């Protein structure tokens, strides 16, 4: 479901703000399958962004529309 009062440009700005920050993610894979990851937003490109989830693992890539539609939920991990 689309987030109210959001558009792709605001999602891109938010992802750019989180670049280099530790995040937690929930990815809706459909049919009640939710995958959870922790990582760091590594690169921000015009159509996608990549997330490094650990040593020896390939970075994951997602589009901004996946965030806008709610298939990918990103939360910043705040370190006190």
C-alpha positions in Angstrom: 0.0 0.0 0.0 1.3 3.4 -0.9 2.3 5.8 1.9 0.1 8.8 2.3 1.6 12.2 1.4 4.8 10.7 0.0 6.3 10.6 -3.4 9.4 9.1 -4.9 11.5 12.3 -4.4 10.9 12.4 -0.7 11.8 8.7 -0.4 15.0 9.3 -2.3 15.9 12.3 0.0 15.3 10.1 3.1 17.4 7.2 1.7 20.2 9.7 0.9 20.0 11.1 4.4 20.4 7.5 5.8 23.4 6.7 3.6 26.2 5.3 5.8 23.9 4.8 8.8 23.0 1.5 10.4 19.5 0.4 9.6 17.1 -2.4 10.1 14.9 -3.6 7.2 11.8 -5.7 6.8 11.2 -7.0 3.3 7.7 -8.3 2.3 8.3 -11.2 0.0 4.6 -12.0 -0.4 2.5 -14.9 1.0 3.2 -13.8 4.6 7.0 -14.1 4.1 8.9 -11.3 5.8 12.7 -11.2 5.8 14.6 -9.0 8.3 18.1 -7.7 7.9 20.4 -5.2 9.5 22.9 -3.4 7.5 24.3 -0.1 6.1 23.0 1.8 3.1 26.1 1.7 0.9 25.3 3.4 -2.4 22.4 5.6 -3.7 21.8 5.6 -7.4 19.1 7.4 -9.5 16.7 4.3 -9.6 18.0 2.0 -6.8 20.0 1.9 -3.5 22.2 -0.9 -2.1 22.5 -2.2 1.4 25.5 -4.0 2.8 24.3 -6.7 5.2 27.6 -8.1 6.2 31.1 -9.4 5.3 31.1 -12.1 2.6 27.5 -11.4 1.5 26.5 -9.7 -1.6 24.9 -6.2 -1.2 21.1 -6.2 -1.6 19.5 -3.7 -4.0 16.0 -2.2 -3.8 14.1 0.5 -5.8 12.6 3.6 -4.2 9.2 2.5 -5.3 9.5 -0.6 -3.1 9.9 1.6 -0.1 7.1 3.9 -1.3 4.7 1.0 -1.6 5.7 -0.5 1.8 7.3 -3.7 0.5 10.6 -2.5 2.1 10.4 -0.9 5.5 13.6 0.9 6.7 14.3 2.0 10.3 17.4 3.8 11.4 19.2 2.2 14.3 20.1 4.9 16.8 23.2 4.3 18.8 23.3 6.1 22.2 
